[in-house]
Amino acid sequence: MSCKYRVVVSIDGGGKKGIIPLRILSFLEEQLHAYIPGAHLSSWVDVYGGTSTSAIIAGALAVSGVGGRKHSPTEITDLYLHRGEHFFDSPKSPHSVHPLNFLLEHFYGDLTLGQIRKHFLFVSYDLDKDEPYLFTDSQHHIQQISVAKMMQACCAMPGFLEAVMIGNKRLADGALTTKNPSKLAFQYARVFYPDDPIVLISIGTGKLQAGTFEEMQAEEQHETLSELAKKDAKLVYFRFNPELEARDYSTEQLLALTDVYIQENLRSIERLLHLMEIKAGRLL
């Protein structure tokens, strides 16, 4: 494949289970360091896609380098490991600011979407229209919205976080409509790179055998892209998503499960690492 290919990273929603894609991304960055010491994963990515918790993850990675911020997947993993259950399992309170909203305002309250240097597509949910609401870098009218507000709007799960008002829209957790945003992210990348080969990396937050509507949507997107990749010579598609036997795991258990999954899928990961080596050598 020509080194002119583009890389899209799309991450599923999943609350504290966002630690699964974070561990996979950390492993990929560790391998990238073997090729070029000190290199950052974001230097290798052209488009980020995310919904729910992954809007926080992908958003944090996308703003790396802006205003001196350098968020690595490992650093964000530590945050999820030590505070994830507190952030994602604490119900909303009418008397105080939710700890997740407080953290996002602390880290990103002074940044706007217009300052993000990467192409991005983050998914929220319009409660009144019952349809997805997309934050993208091509929408000029939203560029002054804060990164923190966008993150809050994408992960405001009813019962845990208050809906976020942006203009006249009442926005909630994007996983209610699009848990897996990989097809949307791929289509968005094609707007900017209509002729370039695209490496699409879709990372899930765990697959349950008896899935919910959201999980069935995630699998449907995976199947659609798998078939498309067989027909489209300019699409190289990877999907990483460990199977889960239960719904409730501690963050430590999720990390251990993901490490096992990585070792069991090294052949596919090594293929991706080869592409990383090619592009990293050109870009960094």
Long-range contacts (C-beta under 8 A, 24 or more apart in sequence): 1-197, 1-236, 1-275, 1-278, 2-197, 3-278, 3-279, 3-281, 3-282, 4-196, 4-197, 5-196, 5-197, 5-198, 5-199, 5-236, 5-275, 5-279, 6-46, 6-47, 6-189, 6-192, 6-193, 6-196, 6-197, 6-198, 6-199, 7-44, 7-45, 7-46, 7-47, 7-198, 7-199, 7-201, 7-279, 8-45, 8-46, 8-47, 8-48, 8-49, 8-182, 8-185, 8-186, 8-189, 8-198, 8-199, 8-200, 8-201, 9-45, 9-47, 9-48, 9-49, 9-58, 9-61, 9-201, 9-203, 10-48, 10-49, 10-50, 10-180, 10-181, 10-182, 10-184, 10-185, 10-186, 10-200, 10-201, 10-202, 10-203, 11-49, 11-50, 11-51, 11-54, 11-57, 11-58, 11-181, 11-202, 11-203, 11-205, 12-51, 12-52, 12-54, 12-175, 12-179, 12-180, 12-181, 12-202, 12-203, 12-204, 12-205, 12-218, 12-241, 13-50, 13-51, 13-52, 13-53, 13-54, 13-55, 13-155, 13-173, 13-174, 13-175, 13-179, 13-205, 13-214, 14-52, 14-53, 14-54, 14-175, 14-179, 14-204, 14-205, 14-206, 15-52, 15-53, 15-84, 15-88, 15-89, 15-155, 15-157, 15-205, 16-53, 16-80, 16-84, 16-85, 16-87, 16-88, 16-89, 16-251, 16-254, 17-53, 17-205, 17-206, 17-249, 17-254, 18-53, 18-54, 18-56, 18-57, 18-80, 18-84, 18-205, 19-77, 19-80, 19-81, 19-84, 19-251, 19-254, 19-255, 19-258, 20-203, 20-204, 20-205, 20-206, 20-242, 20-254, 20-257, 20-258, 21-54, 21-57, 21-203, 21-204, 21-205, 21-240, 22-57, 22-73, 22-76, 22-77, 22-80, 23-73, 23-77, 23-254, 23-255, 23-258, 23-259, 23-262, 24-203, 24-240, 24-258, 24-262, 25-57, 25-61, 25-73, 25-203, 26-72, 26-73, 26-74, 26-77, 27-262, 27-269, 28-73, 28-269, 28-272, 28-273, 28-276, 29-72, 29-73, 29-74, 31-273, 31-276, 32-276, 32-280, 35-276, 35-277, 35-280, 35-281, 36-280, 36-281, 36-284, 39-280, 39-284, 40-64, 40-65, 40-70, 40-72, 41-72, 41-73, 42-118, 43-280, 43-283, 43-284, 44-276, 44-279, 44-280, 44-283, 44-284, 45-118, 46-118, 46-119, 46-189, 46-192, 46-193, 47-118, 47-119, 47-120, 47-121, 47-185, 47-188, 47-189, 47-192, 48-118, 48-119, 48-120, 48-121, 48-185, 49-120, 49-121, 49-122, 49-123, 49-181, 49-182, 49-184, 49-185, 49-188, 50-120, 50-121, 50-122, 50-123, 50-154, 50-181, 51-122, 51-123, 51-124, 51-154, 51-174, 51-175, 51-178, 51-179, 51-180, 51-181, 52-123, 52-154, 52-155, 52-157, 52-173, 52-174, 52-175, 52-179, 53-88, 53-155, 53-205, 54-181, 54-205, 55-122, 55-123, 55-124, 55-135, 55-150, 55-151, 55-154, 55-155, 55-174, 56-104, 56-151, 56-154, 56-155, 58-120, 58-122, 59-108, 59-116, 59-120, 59-122, 59-147, 59-150, 59-151, 60-107, 62-116, 62-117, 62-118, 62-120, 63-108, 63-111, 63-115, 63-116, 63-147, 65-117, 66-111, 66-115, 66-116, 66-117, 67-110, 67-111, 67-115, 77-255, 80-251, 81-251, 81-252, 81-255, 84-251, 85-250, 85-251, 88-160, 90-160, 91-159, 91-160, 92-159, 92-160, 92-161, 92-162, 98-160, 98-161, 98-162, 100-152, 100-155, 100-161, 101-148, 101-152, 101-161, 104-148, 104-151, 104-152, 105-148, 107-148, 108-146, 108-147, 108-148, 108-151, 109-146, 109-148, 110-146, 111-146, 111-147, 111-148, 112-143, 112-144, 112-145, 112-146, 112-147, 113-137, 113-142, 113-143, 113-144, 113-145, 113-146, 113-147, 113-150, 114-143, 114-144, 115-147, 116-147, 119-188, 119-189, 119-192, 121-181, 121-184, 121-185, 121-188, 122-150, 122-154, 122-174, 123-154, 123-174, 123-177, 123-178, 123-181, 123-184, 124-150, 124-153, 124-154, 124-156, 124-164, 124-171, 124-172, 124-173, 124-174, 125-171, 125-172, 125-173, 125-174, 125-176, 125-177, 125-178, 126-169, 126-170, 126-171, 127-163, 127-170, 127-171, 127-172, 128-169, 128-170, 131-177, 132-174, 132-177, 132-178, 132-184, 133-169, 133-171, 133-174, 134-184, 136-188, 138-191, 142-166, 175-214, 176-214, 178-217, 179-214, 179-215, 179-217, 179-218, 180-204, 180-217, 180-218, 180-219, 180-221, 180-222, 181-221, 182-221, 182-222, 182-225, 182-239, 183-221, 183-224, 183-225, 186-225, 186-235, 195-234, 196-234, 197-233, 197-234, 197-235, 197-236, 198-234, 198-235, 198-236, 199-236, 199-238, 199-272, 199-275, 200-225, 200-229, 200-235, 200-236, 200-237, 200-238, 201-238, 201-240, 201-272, 202-237, 202-238, 202-239, 202-240, 202-241, 203-239, 203-240, 203-241, 204-239, 204-240, 204-241, 204-242, 205-241, 206-241, 206-242, 206-243, 206-244, 206-254, 207-241, 207-242, 207-243, 207-244, 208-243, 208-244, 208-247, 209-243, 236-275, 238-268, 238-271, 238-272, 240-265, 240-268, 240-269
